[in-house]
Amino acid sequence: MRIGLLTEGGYPYVGGDTGLWCDRLVRGLGQHEFDVYALKSGRQQEDDSWVPIPPQVRRVRTARPWAAGDGGAPLGRRARRRFTEHYGELLGAVCAPQEGSAADVADRFGNALYSLAELARDTGALTGALRSDHAVTALERACRAPGAPRAAHEARVPDLLAVTDHLARALCPLSLDWYGEDALAAVDLCHATSGGSAALPGLLARHFSGVPLLVTEYGVQLRAHYLALGPDSAAPAVRALLAAFRGRLAAEVYRRAEVLTPGSSHARRWQERCGADRARIRTVHPGMDAARFAEVGEAPDRADADTLVWVGRIEPGRDLVSLLHAFAEVRKEEPHTRLRIVGVPVGAEGEAYLAQCRALAAQLFPDEAEGLHAVGDNPVSFTEVGAPEAPTLPDAYAAGAVVVLSSVVEGFPVSLAEAMFCGRATVSTDVGAVVEVIGGTGLVVPPRNPRALAEACVALLRDPERRARLGAAARARALELFGVEQNIAAFHGIYLEIMSHCPVRRVAVDEAGEPLPFAVPAEAHVPGRWTVPTLLRGSPAPVRAGAEGAR
């Protein structure tokens, strides 16, 4: 089977958010071929290197959404009229009144989106048009239309320009040359590794060539955009318009995808609230490499019984401030306890937050010395993986008896699953998919509650037998649910199931131009009642060939 893998800011680049699981998926499914279509996340990724590419990856094509305004011939009069009509219709759906029919608005948005894609194919590109004065004027007209949200009515010129720039980047895939017979039209299945802009090429391949679309979301893109558009990041009008656009795009992706595979029930609930058909959803937990944590998981005696460990990316959503205040309460009950924070700050905001946390730790815990002539140290340490205190990630988890997660915002808690692979007892805040991941093998407390967090930590610090029991149960649960093998097997089955309901119509040929036997998966041609879509309602009927006449 030939898979078009659609990524945004991840695979095949080193350090991408989706890089690890995509690499494991591709390597684990060596019987299939992969074409990777990658949208770069920003200019900082321009010079990033790739991870080693396995032989089943036939080619990699990339695009730069932030450079959507570079180049592009101006549209002629007739094409400009078509653009104004379709873009205005798209914005009209974005600014549609809340009380309107959801199905009608969804159809309106989808029809306008595909009309713009057809215009881009006819004219070559819409990069210039999406940033033109006509685009700004169309946005202003939609904002001033009767029934538009109040925040949109109040949009000023800077707001209109900011939204137009964002939409131009988000709609960059409309102008890409990825939809011809030598590109996505030639694949058997498009697999988008996230929603939003990464899934948009899959929508267009489905529209132009009937290629089925599978969308995987381990972190819901729509939720991430909502969180990123905080009060301090943009004006109210910008936030309202961008949230509405992202919501319409997510709804279209969820409506058209043959199957959605969220990584947790938390992500699944987001998809269902945005209109996804429950029958099309299959929860597939992320596949993680358990082997790297095996040595630590099988040797729980390496832990320091008086040490708490926190591991993750340092940013405000991780709420290290509450953790430090909770640790102050822990020290009152267990004076010899230490806290080790292992992580890397994310961007300038993360650097500022790390400095704030260091200052708070110095204030709450003055350096301590055992005697008059000894050098004191702080019971809270900040370090990164690779430092002498934590040369590897497993070493970071091995340093303490209890692993703590203090987040107020969380999707799928990867660090929590890693701690479970290491056989560590955990204390976590009840956010995101934490309860689903833990499954009764750790303690869960309300977020932003330092006292509850402290009490749970003290309870485990004082009970080594309970720690060992919870750690063993956590490791067994992680090995059963979150391993690479389970993830690969699940996607292999879903690939075949989609192909059994969405027939492949292309004719495969070899280098000499001769028909290539068995290039098309046999599952696409098996007739019978068992191929009638039940899970995938609305999918095309299977092709009845070959055995049809043998009944």
C-alpha positions in Angstrom: 0.0 0.0 0.0 1.2 3.5 -0.8 0.6 6.0 2.0 0.8 9.8 1.8 2.0 10.9 5.3 1.0 14.5 6.0 2.9 16.3 8.8 3.1 19.9 10.1 6.3 20.9 12.0 7.2 17.3 12.7 8.5 14.3 10.8 11.0 14.0 9.1 12.6 16.9 10.9 14.7 16.4 14.1 12.9 17.5 17.2 9.4 17.8 15.6 6.5 17.2 17.9 5.2 14.2 15.8 8.7 13.0 14.8 9.2 10.1 17.1 5.9 8.3 16.7 5.9 8.9 12.9 9.3 7.5 12.6 8.3 4.4 14.6 5.2 4.0 12.5 7.0 4.2 9.2 9.7 1.8 10.3 7.2 -0.6 11.8 5.2 -0.8 8.6 8.0 -1.8 6.3 5.6 -3.7 4.0 4.1 -0.3 2.9 5.5 2.6 0.9 5.4 6.1 2.3 5.5 9.6 0.6 6.0 12.3 3.2 4.4 15.7 2.6 5.7 18.1 5.3 4.5 21.6 6.2 7.4 23.4 8.1 6.4 25.0 11.4 8.4 28.2 11.0 11.7 29.7 9.9 13.6 28.1 12.7 13.0 24.8 11.0 14.4 26.0 7.7 17.9 24.6 8.4 16.9 21.7 10.7 18.2 18.3 9.6 16.1 15.2 9.0 16.0 12.0 11.0 17.5 9.0 9.1 14.9 8.1 6.4 14.1 4.3 6.1 14.0 2.8 2.5 10.2 2.5 2.5 10.0 6.4 2.4 10.1 7.0 -1.4 10.3 10.8 -1.2 9.8 13.8 1.0 8.2 17.1 -0.2 8.1 20.2 2.0 6.4 23.6 2.0 6.8 26.8 3.9 3.5 28.3 5.0 5.0 31.4 6.5 6.3 32.3 3.0 2.9 32.0 1.4 3.2 35.6 0.1 6.4 34.9 -1.7 5.9 35.0 -5.5 2.7 34.2 -7.3 1.4 36.0 -10.4 -1.5 38.4 -10.0 -4.9 37.1 -10.9 -6.7 38.2 -14.0 -10.0 40.0 -13.9 -12.2 36.9 -14.2 -10.1 34.9 -11.8 -10.1 37.8 -9.3 -13.9 37.9 -9.5 -14.0 34.2 -8.8 -11.6 34.7 -5.9 -13.6 37.5 -4.3 -16.8 35.4 -4.6 -15.4 32.2 -3.1 -13.3 33.9 -0.4 -16.2 36.0 0.6 -18.3 32.9 0.9 -15.7 31.2 3.1 -15.5 34.3 5.4 -19.3 34.5 5.4 -19.3 31.0 6.9 -16.6 31.9 9.4 -18.7 34.9 10.5 -22.1 33.1 10.3 -24.5 33.7 13.2 -24.4 31.2 16.1 -28.1 30.5 15.7 -27.8 29.3 12.1 -28.0 25.7 10.9 -24.7 24.0 11.6 -25.0 21.7 8.6 -25.7 24.6 6.3 -22.8 26.6 7.5 -20.5 23.5 7.2 -21.6 23.0 3.6 -21.1 26.6 2.9 -17.6 26.6 4.3 -16.6 23.3 2.6 -18.0 24.4 -0.8 -16.1 27.7 -0.7 -12.9 25.9 0.4 -13.0 23.5 -2.5 -13.9 26.3 -4.9 -10.8 28.2 -3.9 -8.8 25.0 -4.3 -10.1 24.6 -7.9 -9.3 28.2 -8.6 -5.8 27.7 -7.3 -5.4 24.7 -9.6 -6.7 26.7 -12.6 -4.6 29.8 -12.0 -1.4 28.3 -10.5 -1.5 29.8 -7.0 -3.5 32.1 -4.7 -0.5 33.3 -2.6 -0.8 36.9 -3.7 -4.6 37.0 -3.7 -4.9 35.7 -0.1 -2.8 38.7 1.0 -4.3 41.3 -1.3 -6.5 44.3 -0.6 -9.4 42.3 -2.1 -8.9 39.7 0.7 -8.9 42.4 3.4 -12.0 44.0 1.9 -13.8 40.7 1.8 -12.9 40.1 5.5 -14.1 43.6 6.5 -17.4 43.0 4.6 -17.9 39.6 6.4 -17.2 41.2 9.8 -19.8 44.0 9.2 -22.5 41.6 7.9 -25.7 41.3 9.9 -25.4 38.5 12.5 -21.6 38.5 12.6 -20.1 38.1 16.1 -19.9 41.3 18.1 -16.1 41.0 18.4 -15.9 40.8 14.6 -18.0 43.9 14.2 -15.5 45.7 16.3 -12.5 44.7 14.2 -10.1 47.5 13.2 -7.7 47.7 10.4 -4.7 46.1 12.3 -7.0 43.3 13.3 -8.2 42.7 9.7 -4.6 42.7 8.5 -3.5 40.2 11.3 -6.4 37.8 10.5 -5.7 38.1 6.7 -2.1 37.2 7.3 -3.0 34.2 9.4 -5.5 32.9 6.9 -3.0 33.2 4.1 -0.6 30.9 6.0 -3.3 28.5 7.0 -4.6 28.3 3.4 -1.2 27.9 1.9 -1.9 24.2 1.0 -4.5 25.4 -1.5 -1.6 26.6 -3.8 0.7 23.7 -3.5 1.5 21.4 -6.4 0.9 18.3 -4.4 -2.4 17.0 -6.0 -1.3 15.8 -9.4 -1.0 12.2 -10.7 2.7 12.2 -9.6 1.9 13.2 -6.1 -1.1 12.7 -3.7 -3.4 11.5 -6.5 -1.1 8.5 -6.8 -1.3 7.3 -3.2 -3.8 4.8 -1.8 -4.4 6.6 1.5 -3.6 10.0 3.0 -2.6 9.9 6.7 -2.6 13.3 8.4 -0.6 13.3 11.6 -2.6 16.2 13.0 -5.7 18.2 12.2 -5.8 21.7 10.9 -3.5 22.8 8.1 -1.7 19.4 8.1 -5.0 17.7 7.1 -5.9 20.3 4.5 -3.8 18.6 1.7 -5.6 15.4 2.5 -9.0 17.1 2.2 -7.9 18.4 -1.3 -6.6 15.0 -2.4 -9.9 13.5 -1.4 -11.8 16.2 -3.3 -9.7 16.1 -6.5 -8.9 12.3 -6.6 -11.1 10.5 -4.1 -8.1 9.5 -2.0 -9.4 8.4 1.5 -8.2 10.4 4.5 -7.1 9.2 8.0 -6.5 11.8 10.6 -4.5 11.1 13.8 -4.6 13.6 16.7 -2.5 13.0 19.8 -2.8 16.7 20.7 -6.0 18.3 19.3 -5.0 21.1 17.0 -8.1 23.1 17.6 -7.6 23.0 21.3 -3.9 24.1 20.9 -5.0 27.1 18.8 -7.6 28.1 21.4 -4.9 27.9 24.1 -2.4 29.9 22.0 -4.9 32.7 21.4 -4.9 34.0 25.0 -5.9 37.6 26.0 -2.3 38.7 25.9 -1.5 37.3 22.5 -4.1 39.0 20.2 -7.0 41.5 20.2 -10.5 40.1 20.9 -11.6 40.5 17.2 -8.5 38.5 16.1 -9.1 35.8 18.6 -12.8 35.5 17.7 -12.2 35.3 14.0 -9.3 32.9 14.1 -11.1 30.6 16.6 -14.1 30.6 14.3 -12.0 29.8 11.2 -10.1 27.0 13.0 -13.4 25.6 14.3 -14.9 25.5 10.7 -11.7 23.9 9.3 -11.7 21.2 12.1 -15.3 20.4 11.5 -14.7 20.0 7.8 -11.7 17.7 8.5 -13.8 15.6 10.9 -16.7 15.4 8.5 -14.7 14.2 5.5 -12.1 11.9 7.1 -12.9 8.2 6.7 -11.5 7.5 10.2 -10.3 9.6 13.1 -7.7 8.2 15.5 -7.4 10.3 18.7 -4.7 9.3 21.1 -7.0 9.4 24.1 -10.7 9.7 25.1 -9.9 13.4 26.1 -9.0 14.1 22.4 -12.0 12.0 21.3 -14.4 14.2 23.3 -13.0 17.3 21.6 -13.6 15.7 18.2 -17.1 14.7 19.0 -18.0 18.2 20.3 -16.8 19.6 16.9 -19.1 17.3 15.0 -17.1 14.2 14.4 -19.2 11.1 13.8 -18.6 8.7 16.8 -18.8 5.7 14.4 -15.7 7.0 12.6 -13.5 7.4 15.7 -11.0 4.8 16.9 -8.8 5.6 19.9 -5.2 4.6 19.3 -2.7 5.4 22.1 0.7 6.7 21.1 3.3 4.1 20.5 6.3 4.6 22.8 9.7 2.9 22.9 9.5 0.8 26.1 13.0 -0.8 25.6 14.8 2.4 26.5 13.2 2.4 30.0 13.5 -1.4 30.6 16.7 -1.2 32.7 15.2 1.4 35.0 11.8 -0.3 35.1 13.2 -3.6 36.1 15.5 -2.1 38.8 13.3 0.0 41.1 15.9 -0.1 43.8 17.9 2.6 42.0 15.5 5.3 43.2 16.3 7.7 46.0 13.6 7.3 48.5 13.7 10.9 49.6 13.5 12.5 46.1 10.6 13.8 44.0 11.2 14.1 40.2 9.4 16.3 37.7 10.3 15.8 34.0 8.9 17.8 31.0 9.0 21.0 28.9 9.2 24.1 31.1 6.4 26.5 30.3 3.6 28.2 32.3 1.0 25.4 31.5 3.1 23.0 33.6 2.5 25.0 36.7 5.8 24.6 38.4 4.9 27.4 40.7 2.2 25.3 42.4 4.7 22.4 42.5 7.2 24.6 44.4 4.6 25.7 46.9 3.5 22.1 47.3 7.1 21.1 47.9 7.3 23.7 50.7 4.4 21.8 52.4 6.1 18.5 51.8 9.3 19.7 53.5 7.4 20.6 56.6 6.4 16.9 56.9 9.5 15.3 55.4 12.4 17.7 55.9 15.0 15.6 54.1 13.0 15.4 50.8 14.5 16.9 47.7 12.9 17.9 44.4 14.6 17.5 41.1 13.2 19.4 38.1 14.4 18.1 34.7 13.4 20.0 31.6 14.1 22.4 28.9 12.3 25.8 28.6 10.1 26.3 25.5 10.9 29.6 23.7 11.3 33.0 25.3 8.2 32.5 27.5 9.6 29.3 28.8 13.0 31.0 29.6 11.2 33.7 31.5 9.1 31.2 33.4 12.2 29.2 34.3 13.8 32.3 35.7 10.7 33.0 37.7 10.7 29.4 39.1 14.4 29.6 40.0 13.8 32.9 41.9 10.8 31.4 43.7 12.8 28.3 44.7 15.6 30.5 46.1 13.0 32.4 48.1 11.2 29.4 49.5 14.2 27.3 50.1 17.4 29.1 51.2 20.5 27.2 50.7 21.0 24.7 53.5 24.3 23.5 55.1 24.9 20.6 57.5 27.4 22.5 59.6 28.9 25.9 60.2 31.8 25.3 57.8 29.9 23.4 55.1 28.7 24.9 51.8 24.9 24.9 51.6 22.8 23.8 48.7 19.2 24.2 47.7 16.8 21.2 48.0 15.4 22.1 44.6 17.6 21.5 41.6 17.0 22.5 38.0 18.7 20.5 35.3 18.4 19.2 31.7 18.7 15.8 30.2 22.4 15.3 29.3 23.7 17.0 32.4 25.8 14.9 34.9 22.8 14.6 37.2 20.6 13.2 34.4 22.7 11.9 31.5 19.7 10.2 29.9 15.9 10.4 30.1 15.6 7.1 32.0 18.2 8.3 34.4 16.1 11.4 35.1 13.1 9.2 36.1 15.3 6.8 38.0 16.6 9.6 40.3 13.5 9.7 42.5 11.0 7.5 44.2 7.9 9.5 43.0 7.4 11.3 39.7 5.1 14.3 39.9 3.1 16.0 37.1 1.7 19.4 38.1 0.2 20.6 34.8 -3.0 22.7 34.4 -3.0 22.0 30.7 -2.2 18.6 29.2 -3.2 16.6 26.2 -1.7 13.1 26.3 0.8 13.2 29.2 3.9 11.6 27.6 6.1 12.1 30.6 3.6 10.3 32.7 3.6 7.3 30.4 7.4 7.3 30.4 7.4 7.3 34.2 5.1 4.3 34.2 7.5 2.5 31.9 10.1 3.2 34.5 8.0 1.6 37.2 7.6 4.7 39.2 4.7 5.7 41.4 3.2 9.0 40.3 1.3 11.9 41.6 -0.6 13.9 38.9 -3.1 16.7 38.5 -6.5 15.7 37.0 -6.1 17.4 33.5 -6.3 16.1 29.9 -5.9 12.4 29.6 -4.2 11.9 32.9 -6.8 9.7 34.5 -7.2 7.6 31.3 -3.4 7.0 31.2 -3.0 6.3 34.9 -5.9 4.0 35.2 -5.7 3.6 39.0 -1.9 3.0 39.1 -1.1 6.5 40.6 -2.5 9.3 42.8 -4.5 12.1 41.1 -5.3 15.5 42.6 -7.1 18.6 41.5 -5.0 21.1 39.5 -3.8 24.3 41.1 -4.1 22.8 44.6 -0.6 22.7 46.2 -2.0 21.3 49.5 -3.6 18.3 47.8 -0.4 17.8 45.7 1.7 17.9 48.9 -0.5 15.5 50.8 -0.4 12.9 48.0 3.4 13.2 47.7 3.9 12.7 51.5 1.6 9.7 51.5 3.8 7.9 48.9 7.1 9.1 50.5 6.0 7.5 53.8 4.8 4.2 52.3 7.6 2.4 50.3 5.4 -0.8 49.9 2.6 1.2 48.3 5.1 3.0 46.0 6.5 -0.4 44.8 3.0 -1.8 44.3 1.8 1.2 42.3 5.0 1.4 40.3 4.8 -2.3 39.3 1.1 -1.9 38.3 2.0 1.3 36.3 4.7 -0.5 34.3 2.5 -3.4 33.5 -0.3 -1.1 32.3 2.2 1.0 30.1 3.6 -2.2 28.5 0.1 -3.4 27.7 -1.3 -0.2 26.3 1.4 2.2 25.2 4.0 0.1 23.4 5.1 0.6 19.8 3.9 -2.8 18.8 0.3 -2.1 19.8 0.3 1.2 17.9 1.7 -0.3 14.7 -0.7 -3.2 14.8 -3.7 -0.8 15.3 -2.7 1.4 12.3 -2.0 -1.5 10.1 -5.5 -2.8 10.7 -7.0 0.6 10.2 -5.2 1.0 6.9 -6.6 -2.3 5.6 -10.1 -1.5 6.8 -10.1 1.9 5.0 -8.9 0.3 1.9 -11.6 -2.4 2.1 -14.3 0.3 1.9 -12.5 2.9 -0.4 -11.5 1.2 -3.6 -8.3 2.1 -5.4 -9.0 3.1 -9.0 -5.5 3.8 -10.2 -3.6 1.5 -12.6 -0.2 0.6 -11.3 2.6 0.1 -13.8 6.3 -0.7 -13.5 9.3 1.2 -14.9 8.6 -0.2 -18.4 5.0 0.9 -18.3 3.6 -2.6 -18.0 0.8 -3.4 -15.5 2.2 -4.2 -12.1 0.4 -7.2 -10.6 -0.7 -7.1 -6.9 0.2 -3.4 -6.6 -3.3 -2.6 -5.5 -4.3 -4.1 -2.1 -6.6 -7.0 -2.6 -8.8 -5.8 0.2 -10.1 -3.1 -2.1 -11.7 -5.7 -4.4 -13.2 -8.3 -2.0 -17.0 -8.4 -2.6 -19.6 -9.4 -0.1 -21.8 -8.1 2.6 -19.0 -8.0 5.1 -17.5 -5.1 3.1 -20.7 -3.0 3.5 -19.6 0.1 5.5 -20.9 0.1 9.1 -18.2 1.9 10.8 -17.5 4.2 7.8 -20.9 5.5 6.9 -21.1 7.5 3.7 -17.9 5.9 2.2 -17.9 4.7 -1.4 -19.2 1.2 -2.1 -16.5 -1.4 -2.7 -15.5 -2.3 -6.2 -17.0 -5.6 -7.2 -14.4 -7.1 -9.5 -12.9 -10.5 -10.1 -14.9 -12.8 -7.8 -18.1 -10.9 -8.6 -18.9 -13.2 -11.5 -18.0 -16.3 -9.6 -21.1 -16.2 -7.3 
